């Protein structure tokens, strides 16, 4: 998984760490359910189904445009990988500032030479992700995206905002001693929290969705996995190997059967998101108290033990 991943794994050996493993669509964001109308149908006529479909189509257009214009998607669509660092061993570290990606003859043969060229693209994608949308888009496009986000948030009763706020709340904790040390020193009494995304969508569009739906400041590019070819169980196994330690806890949050089944096999808590109005397992609705309950069922109430200390 690369040096950064190794460092995280090593530091987790002696630090309390909670790893939140998220699904994307119909969990952190709403898109497929807007396009199919299933989100609106759950409101029994209160929501305009066609309005939701049109909102979804606008997002699809923006996602594809950003993928093609800035993330090499036309070139690498048929070379989906489970995470960006998977080809790191093929990257020779070449300076890419004057490299012409349109003329390097990256093709379908996929030999070691092509793997190196794909690794170059992954390195640039990682850099652009870290730089954020503001480095890629002009002011007019940014304004259009802000308007689309606000329209979507209003239509979905603040699902997007609530999900982002919840990610932030998870990162801080519940107010007990279980918080990230402010000075960054590895304090064994503090619990670090990391958000990981495991989506059944292909990798590049998933990274772009993180940018467009304002999740990139909480989900690092190295923490985005595509289970498209390998399945969610394999991704979960990689994540366990990467972060595992005696003080590490995992929790899976998503709406699908696959992540639920994989979480069960890993013996991790699974919170199933339910889009229906009135459900507590949705956004807005899901709370830290609820997540804490799922953690305690599998791992015991470690937060309570922290408070006793």
MARFI-191726 format. One line per 2 residues: number of its first residue (from 1); their letters; for each residue y negated, z negated, x negated of N, C-alpha, C. Coordinates in steps of 0.02 Angstrom, whole numbers, plus 50000, padded with zeros to 5 digits. Atoms other than C-alpha are relative to their C-alpha. Last residue first. Layout:
NUM) A) Y:Z:X:Y:Z:X:Y:Z:X  ...
end
This chain:
309) XX) 50012:50009:50071:49699:48326:50465:49928:49984:49986  49976:50067:50016:49717:48297:50652:49987:49985:49926
307) XX) 50050:50046:49977:49608:48451:50684:50020:49928:49982  50058:49997:50044:49721:48559:50576:49948:49947:50019
305) XX) 49982:50035:50061:49874:48499:50673:49942:49999:49951  50003:50071:49984:49790:48551:50835:50017:49958:49938
303) XX) 50071:50019:49996:49757:48721:50759:49992:49926:50015  50025:50016:50067:49940:48731:50707:49926:49981:50001
301) XX) 50073:50006:49995:50001:48718:50886:49971:49980:49933  50022:50069:49993:50178:48785:50868:49924:49996:49998
299) XX) 50011:50033:50064:50223:48954:50795:49985:49925:50005  49958:49976:50055:50301:49051:50939:49994:49957:49938
297) XX) 49931:49993:49975:50234:48963:51094:50047:50020:49944  49968:50066:50001:50079:48907:50998:50072:50004:50025
295) XX) 49986:50022:50068:50025:49085:50958:50042:49936:50000  49946:49957:50024:50042:49138:51140:50019:49983:49928
293) XX) 49938:50019:49965:49938:48988:51196:50059:50042:49974  49975:50061:50031:49806:49022:51064:50065:49977:50031
291) XX) 49968:49978:50062:49787:49200:51132:50030:49939:49964  49938:49965:49981:49753:49128:51305:50038:50022:49937
289) XX) 49953:50051:49976:49628:49002:51236:50067:50033:50018  49968:50031:50058:49544:49139:51136:50050:49947:50021
287) XX) 50036:50053:50035:49508:49229:51299:50039:49975:49939  49959:50032:50051:49560:49391:51385:49957:49950:49960
285) XX) 49949:50044:49970:49454:49425:51539:50040:49963:49948  50004:50070:50019:49331:49566:51504:50054:49959:50034
283) XX) 50069:50012:50021:49431:49657:51449:49952:50022:50055  50039:49938:50002:49611:49635:51504:49933:49984:49969
281) XX) 49979:49965:50061:49747:49504:51511:49968:50069:49997  50030:50037:50056:49661:49390:51638:50016:50034:49933
279) XX) 49952:50024:50049:49698:49516:51776:49963:49963:49944  49979:50069:49986:49570:49524:51915:50050:49973:49951
277) XX) 50055:50047:49988:49554:49713:51912:50027:49930:50017  50016:50012:49930:49710:49799:51845:49943:49949:50008
275) XX) 50065:49974:49980:49702:49854:51664:49979:49981:50070  49992:49976:49932:49843:49740:51605:49932:50022:50025
273) XX) 50063:49986:49966:49855:49708:51418:50014:50032:50068  50001:49934:49967:50022:49636:51363:49935:50008:50039
271) XX) 50044:50006:49942:50005:49494:51238:49994:50069:50031  50027:49937:49974:50151:49491:51117:49960:49986:50063
269) XX) 50028:50002:49932:50200:49343:51008:49970:50068:50020  50071:50013:49998:50304:49391:50856:49976:49994:50072
267) XX) 50009:50070:49979:50491:49381:50841:49928:49978:49993  50029:50035:50058:50496:49546:50744:49992:49925:50013
265) XX) 49953:49994:50055:50617:49618:50873:49975:49964:49938  49943:50042:49984:50505:49552:51013:50051:50001:49943
263) XX) 50021:50069:50012:50352:49628:50932:50058:49952:50013  50002:50010:50073:50441:49797:50923:49980:49928:49984
261) XX) 49931:50002:50025:50486:49788:51108:50002:49986:49925  49969:50061:49974:50308:49745:51158:50071:49991:49974
259) XX) 50024:50056:50041:50235:49877:51041:50030:49933:50025  49975:49994:50068:50347:50008:51122:49977:49942:49956
257) XX) 49933:50028:50008:50323:49951:51302:50021:49999:49927  49940:49958:49994:50137:49983:51300:50065:49964:49988
255) XX) 49982:49988:49930:49977:49887:51341:50068:50034:50008  49999:49930:49979:49934:49805:51176:50024:50008:50071
253) XX) 50037:49994:49936:49908:49643:51080:49997:50074:50018  50008:49930:49979:50028:49592:50941:49966:50002:50068
251) XX) 50004:49994:49928:50012:49422:50855:49985:50073:50018  50014:49933:49974:50062:49379:50677:49997:49996:50076
249) XX) 49977:49990:49931:50056:49212:50587:49978:50069:50023  50025:49942:49964:50047:49185:50399:50030:50004:50070
247) XX) 50053:50023:49955:50065:49016:50314:49969:50057:50041  49979:50059:49962:50232:49043:50227:49948:49975:50051
245) XX) 50004:50061:50041:50185:49219:50175:50018:49941:50043  49956:50056:49987:50192:49398:50240:49991:49942:49951
243) XX) 50037:50063:49990:50039:49508:50228:50044:49938:49999  50066:50000:50033:50105:49673:50159:49967:49932:50003
241) XX) 49989:50000:50072:50289:49651:50203:49934:49994:49962  49971:50064:50018:50242:49601:50380:50010:49996:49925
239) XX) 50053:50050:49995:50126:49750:50396:50026:49931:49980  50045:49990:50058:50260:49870:50334:49947:49946:49999
237) XX) 49963:50022:50059:50384:49797:50460:49958:50008:49937  50001:50074:50000:50256:49814:50599:50036:49973:49939
235) XX) 50067:50022:50019:50230:49997:50553:49996:49924:49997  50008:49987:50072:50418:50027:50558:49932:49977:49976
233) XX) 49961:50050:50035:50428:49943:50729:49995:50010:49924  50037:50062:50010:50284:50047:50792:50039:49947:49963
231) XX) 49988:50051:49950:50369:50215:50768:49964:49935:49983  49955:50053:50025:50379:50325:50613:50017:49946:50051
229) XX) 49934:49977:50021:50311:50491:50677:50048:49943:49986  49983:49936:49969:50159:50444:50781:50071:50022:49982
227) XX) 49927:50005:49991:50153:50262:50722:50029:50065:50029  49977:49954:49949:49979:50286:50649:50076:49996:50004
225) XX) 49934:49969:50007:49912:50137:50553:50013:50047:50059  49986:49955:49944:49733:50076:50528:50066:50037:49985
223) XX) 49964:50037:49948:49713:49923:50416:50012:50042:50062  49932:50014:50025:49666:50022:50260:50042:49961:50050
221) XX) 49959:49939:49999:49519:50094:50356:50071:49988:49976  50008:49960:50061:49449:49920:50389:50047:50060:50002
219) XX) 49934:49973:50018:49446:49855:50568:49991:50047:49941  49949:50053:49994:49300:49739:50605:50070:50023:49983
217) XX) 50023:50057:50038:49150:49846:50551:50049:49942:50003  49989:49993:50072:49244:50002:50604:49976:49941:49959
215) XX) 49951:50048:50022:49259:49952:50787:50007:49997:49924  50033:50056:50035:49103:50037:50852:50048:49944:49980
213) XX) 50000:50057:49954:49188:50151:50980:49979:49935:49966  50037:49984:49939:49141:50308:50884:49995:49941:50048
211) XX) 50071:49989:50014:49195:50241:50716:49960:50009:50064  50027:50064:50024:49361:50170:50775:49925:50005:49986
209) XX) 50011:50042:49941:49390:50330:50873:49972:49932:49980  50062:49976:49969:49367:50429:50712:49984:49959:50063
207) XX) 50055:50025:50042:49500:50324:50626:49933:50020:50030  50003:50072:49988:49617:50359:50772:49945:49968:49958
205) XX) 50036:50014:49938:49577:50545:50767:49994:49925:50015  50071:49982:50008:49628:50545:50582:49961:49990:50066
203) XX) 50041:50045:50041:49790:50446:50602:49925:50018:50001  50000:49980:50070:49881:50528:50746:49943:49965:49962
201) XX) 50038:49939:50013:49896:50427:50906:50004:50019:49926  49953:49944:49996:50034:50299:50930:49966:50067:49991
199) XX) 50007:49957:49942:49915:50165:50869:50051:50057:49998  49941:49957:50002:49935:50017:50754:50001:50041:50064
197) XX) 49991:49954:49944:49767:49934:50718:50064:50040:49989  49963:49940:50020:49755:49781:50606:50011:50042:50063
195) XX) 49982:49955:49945:49628:49641:50627:50032:50063:49972  50004:49928:50015:49626:49504:50496:50022:50039:50061
193) XX) 49975:49959:49946:49593:49318:50517:49986:50073:49985  50030:49934:50001:49577:49191:50376:50031:50041:50056
191) XX) 49957:49945:49979:49623:49013:50417:49960:50065:49999  50032:49950:49957:49536:48876:50318:50050:50055:50018
189) XX) 50008:50029:49934:49622:48720:50251:49968:50048:50049  49936:50003:49965:49691:48816:50101:49994:49969:50069
187) XX) 49991:50069:49978:49515:48860:50047:50063:49996:50042  49936:50006:49967:49508:49023:49950:50015:49927:50015
185) XX) 49950:50032:50043:49324:49028:49909:50064:49990:50040  49950:49952:50022:49225:49154:50012:50053:49971:49956
183) XX) 50015:49980:50068:49074:49040:50022:50051:50048:49971  50062:49962:50004:49082:49033:50211:49985:50025:49930
181) XX) 50047:50036:50043:49266:48982:50215:49938:50042:49988  50003:49972:50067:49347:49074:50359:49948:49963:49959
179) XX) 50049:49946:50007:49379:48961:50506:50000:50026:49929  49966:49936:50016:49520:48847:50564:49950:50057:49999
177) XX) 50005:49992:50073:49428:48681:50555:50029:50067:49978  49967:50055:50036:49404:48698:50743:49990:50010:49925
175) XX) 50045:50056:50012:49272:48808:50826:50033:49941:49965  50014:50037:49939:49393:48928:50908:49956:49938:49988
173) XX) 49955:50054:49980:49405:49062:50776:49973:49961:50058  50032:50065:50013:49275:49167:50687:50046:49942:50015
171) XX) 50015:50004:50071:49374:49329:50674:49971:49933:49981  49937:50012:50035:49448:49305:50847:49987:49991:49925
169) XX) 49982:50069:49986:49272:49289:50917:50065:49982:49964  50044:50043:50039:49220:49451:50832:50018:49927:50009
167) XX) 49980:49992:50071:49370:49543:50902:49958:49954:49956  49939:50038:50009:49328:49470:51073:50026:50005:49929
165) XX) 50019:50070:50005:49150:49534:51060:50062:49956:49989  50032:50010:50065:49216:49708:51024:49981:49927:49990
163) XX) 49948:49995:50051:49336:49702:51172:49971:49987:49931  49959:50060:49997:49199:49638:51287:50055:50000:49947
161) XX) 50038:50056:50029:49079:49775:51234:50042:49937:49997  50010:49986:50071:49208:49911:51268:49964:49942:49965
159) XX) 49936:50006:50037:49267:49838:51435:49989:50008:49925  50010:50028:50067:49089:49814:51497:50066:49988:49963
157) XX) 50018:50071:49991:49126:49846:51682:49999:49962:49933  49940:50041:50009:49217:50009:51641:49985:49925:50004
155) XX) 49948:49976:49954:49080:50122:51712:50061:49955:49998  50020:50017:49932:48944:50020:51625:50055:50018:50049
153) XX) 49997:50072:49995:49032:50028:51457:49982:49977:50071  49929:50019:49996:49063:50214:51476:50007:49925:50011
151) XX) 49975:49976:49935:48880:50248:51515:50072:49978:50010  50028:50043:49948:48826:50138:51368:50024:50020:50070
149) XX) 49970:50067:50005:48944:50226:51248:49976:49955:50057  49932:49993:49974:48887:50397:51308:50037:49933:49999
147) XX) 50004:49992:49927:48706:50348:51283:50069:50004:50031  50021:50065:49974:48740:50284:51107:49997:50002:50077
145) XX) 49941:50043:50002:48835:50444:51068:49985:49930:50028  49953:49977:49948:48690:50552:51126:50061:49955:50003
143) XX) 50028:50020:49935:48569:50449:51020:50046:50019:50057  49990:50073:49995:48680:50469:50867:49974:49974:50066
141) XX) 49929:50011:49983:48686:50656:50897:50015:49926:50008  49988:49976:49931:48496:50664:50903:50072:49988:50022
139) XX) 50027:50048:49952:48473:50555:50748:50014:50021:50072  50073:50000:49994:48587:50660:50638:49978:49953:50057
137) XX) 50030:49969:49941:48766:50615:50601:49924:49997:49999  49971:49935:49983:48868:50582:50444:49961:50038:50053
135) XX) 50003:49957:50059:48788:50435:50352:50023:50072:50015  50070:49987:50017:48748:50343:50513:49992:50046:49940
133) XX) 50026:49940:49966:48928:50364:50567:49930:50017:49979  50018:50005:49930:48993:50239:50439:49969:50064:50028
131) XX) 50072:49987:49995:48994:50232:50249:49975:49996:50072  50036:50060:50024:49165:50147:50249:49924:50010:50005
129) XX) 49990:50054:49951:49237:50286:50357:49961:49938:49980  50044:49985:49943:49160:50417:50245:50007:49947:50054
127) XX) 50070:50011:50021:49241:50338:50091:49952:50011:50059  50009:50072:50007:49412:50326:50175:49927:49984:49982
125) XX) 50000:50027:49932:49400:50508:50230:49988:49925:49998  50066:49984:49972:49353:50559:50052:49994:49971:50070
123) XX) 50049:50040:50036:49506:50470:49982:49930:50011:50028  49995:50068:49974:49617:50545:50118:49949:49954:49965
121) XX) 50032:50001:49934:49555:50717:50071:50002:49930:50030  50073:49993:50009:49597:50689:49889:49964:49994:50067
119) XX) 50023:50065:50023:49770:50626:49939:49925:50001:49987  50006:50040:49939:49794:50788:50036:49976:49929:49982
117) XX) 50058:49975:49963:49756:50887:49879:49990:49960:50065  50060:50021:50036:49878:50780:49779:49936:50020:50037
115) XX) 50006:50071:49988:50011:50804:49912:49939:49971:49964  50032:50009:49934:49978:50990:49903:49993:49926:50018
113) XX) 50069:49976:50008:50014:50991:49716:49963:49991:50066  50040:50053:50031:50169:50883:49742:49927:50020:49993
111) XX) 49970:50023:50063:50239:51011:49865:49955:49946:49969  49996:50073:50007:50179:51024:50043:50043:49978:49941
109) XX) 49941:50011:50042:50214:51209:50067:50014:49927:49989  49943:50030:49965:50095:51215:50216:50061:49985:49956
107) XX) 49960:49962:49953:49935:51241:50122:50060:49964:50027  49956:50049:49969:49789:51173:50022:50040:50035:50055
105) XX) 49937:49970:49979:49719:51327:49937:50051:49947:50021  49948:50027:50044:49581:51232:49845:50071:50021:50020
103) XX) 49972:49949:50045:49445:51343:49917:50056:49974:49955  49986:49938:49962:49379:51252:50071:50035:50052:49957
101) XX) 49940:50008:49959:49395:51082:49987:50018:50063:50039  50006:49956:49942:49270:51131:49853:50065:49998:50040
99) XX) 49935:49969:49982:49259:50986:49729:49992:50040:50065  50012:49928:49998:49082:50952:49668:50064:50038:50017
97) XX) 50068:49986:49978:49077:50765:49704:49985:50075:50004  49999:49951:49947:49266:50751:49695:49931:50022:50023
95) XX) 50066:50001:49969:49283:50662:49528:49995:50057:50051  50049:49948:50018:49470:50659:49494:49934:49989:50037
93) XX) 50066:50030:50011:49560:50494:49521:49946:50050:49983  50012:50011:50072:49735:50565:49494:49930:49974:49985
91) XX) 50071:49993:50014:49782:50543:49677:49987:49984:49927  50013:49930:50019:49969:50572:49696:49927:50012:49983
89) XX) 49969:49986:50066:50013:50386:49691:49987:50071:49976  50044:50023:50055:49887:50357:49832:50029:50017:49931
87) XX) 49993:49951:50054:49988:50462:49953:49959:49980:49938  49929:49984:50009:50021:50323:50082:50011:50049:49942
85) XX) 49980:50013:50069:49846:50252:50059:50071:50024:49984  50036:49960:50049:49776:50332:50217:50026:49992:49929
83) XX) 50060:50035:50022:49905:50266:50339:49970:50038:49941  50006:50064:49964:50052:50332:50443:49940:49958:49979
81) XX) 49969:50053:50040:50025:50513:50387:49990:49933:50036  50016:50069:49981:49987:50668:50490:50041:49950:49958
79) XX) 49977:50043:50055:50006:50831:50395:49983:49927:50015  49927:49998:50002:49996:50955:50538:50029:49959:49943
77) XX) 49973:50022:49935:49815:50909:50577:50077:49997:49998  49946:50048:50009:49771:50922:50392:50033:49976:50065
75) XX) 49957:49988:50058:49661:51075:50379:50062:49956:49999  49971:49933:49993:49584:51074:50553:50049:50015:49943
73) XX) 49944:50001:49953:49562:50886:50537:50032:50068:50010  49950:49951:50021:49462:50890:50375:50056:50011:50051
71) XX) 49939:50034:50021:49368:50729:50422:50059:50048:49989  50009:50048:50055:49185:50781:50438:50065:49969:49972
69) XX) 50060:49990:50040:49166:50932:50552:49998:49955:49937  50002:49934:50032:49342:50942:50622:49942:50007:49951
67) XX) 49939:49989:50040:49370:50758:50661:49995:50065:49960  50007:50041:50060:49189:50733:50718:50061:50010:49954
65) XX) 50055:49974:50040:49200:50878:50840:49994:49962:49934  49978:49939:50033:49371:50826:50903:49947:50029:49954
63) XX) 49948:50018:50048:49313:50648:50939:50022:50062:49961  50032:50032:50057:49150:50706:51021:50052:49983:49946
61) XX) 50040:49950:50035:49240:50828:51136:49969:49970:49937  49954:49954:50033:49370:50700:51185:49963:50052:49958
59) XX) 49975:50035:50060:49233:50574:51222:50048:50045:49961  50056:50003:50048:49147:50697:51339:50022:49965:49936
57) XX) 50005:49933:50030:49313:50732:51425:49944:50002:49948  49945:49991:50047:49339:50546:51455:49997:50066:49964
55) XX) 50016:50043:50058:49168:50528:51536:50053:50009:49946  50054:49966:50037:49208:50676:51649:49979:49961:49938
53) XX) 49971:49942:50033:49373:50598:51701:49948:50036:49957  49961:50024:50057:49287:50432:51739:50031:50057:49960
51) XX) 50049:50023:50050:49160:50518:51849:50035:49975:49938  50025:49941:50036:49301:50610:51936:49948:49981:49947
49) XX) 49949:49976:50047:49386:50446:51984:49974:50057:49957  49996:49927:49991:49231:50369:52062:50046:50028:49947
47) XX) 50021:49958:50056:49267:50182:52058:50008:50074:50018  50065:50026:50022:49272:50075:52216:49972:50042:49943
45) XX) 50056:49964:49970:49410:50182:52292:49932:49976:49979  49992:49983:49929:49557:50066:52264:49938:50030:50032
43) XX) 50054:50033:49963:49500:49991:52097:49998:50020:50074  49984:50071:49992:49664:50032:52009:49948:49962:50040
41) XX) 49956:50008:49942:49631:50216:52042:50018:49928:50012  50040:50003:49938:49483:50209:51923:50044:49987:50061
39) XX) 50044:50058:50003:49591:50166:51771:49963:49992:50067  49962:50061:49983:49728:50287:51821:49958:49937:49997
37) XX) 50023:50031:49939:49608:50435:51828:50034:49935:50017  49949:49992:49948:49705:50536:51700:49979:49970:50067
35) XX) 49983:49929:49992:49557:50561:51584:50050:50012:50056  50058:49967:49970:49491:50384:51609:50017:50072:50015
33) XX) 50002:50021:49930:49664:50309:51580:49939:50027:50036  49948:49965:49963:49680:50409:51420:49997:49984:50074
31) XX) 50010:49928:50005:49513:50345:51358:50052:50038:50041  49972:49964:49943:49487:50157:51372:49985:50074:49991
29) XX) 50043:49950:49967:49460:50061:51212:50036:50027:50062  50068:50010:50026:49528:49903:51130:49951:50050:50031
27) XX) 50002:50069:50026:49682:49903:51242:49930:49987:49974  49986:50045:49945:49700:50058:51351:50008:49928:49977
25) XX) 50015:49975:49933:49704:50162:51194:50026:49953:50054  50067:49975:49989:49703:50061:51032:49987:50019:50073
23) XX) 49995:49931:49978:49851:49945:51003:49929:50025:50012  50025:49972:49938:49808:49791:50904:50025:50071:50013
21) XX) 49978:49931:50001:49895:49685:50774:49986:50031:50068  50001:49972:49932:49804:49521:50747:50016:50074:49996
19) XX) 50005:49927:49999:49853:49443:50580:50006:50023:50073  49979:49973:49935:49819:49256:50566:49987:50075:49999
17) XX) 50023:49934:49981:49814:49190:50388:50028:50019:50068  49983:49988:49930:49828:49017:50315:49969:50066:50022
15) XX) 50054:50009:49952:49810:49031:50128:50026:50013:50071  50021:50069:49999:49934:49006:49987:49942:49987:50047
13) XX) 49945:50045:50015:50037:49164:49997:49980:49927:50006  49974:50029:49939:49900:49260:50087:50055:49949:49986
11) XX) 50043:50055:49980:49809:49287:49923:50026:49965:50061  49994:50055:50047:49955:49389:49857:49959:49940:50022
9) XX) 49934:50030:49993:49965:49499:50012:50008:49939:49954  49998:50037:49936:49779:49530:50013:50065:49963:50007
7) XX) 50042:50059:50008:49782:49576:49829:49999:49957:50062  49963:50049:50040:49929:49691:49855:49961:49936:49992
5) XX) 49949:50029:49957:49837:49779:49996:50039:49947:49962  50034:50043:49952:49686:49806:49886:50050:49964:50044
3) XX) 50020:50062:50032:49795:49871:49744:49967:49951:50049  50059:49998:50042:49882:50002:49849:49980:49932:49976
1) X) 50061:50000:49959:50000:50000:50000:49937:50000:49958
end
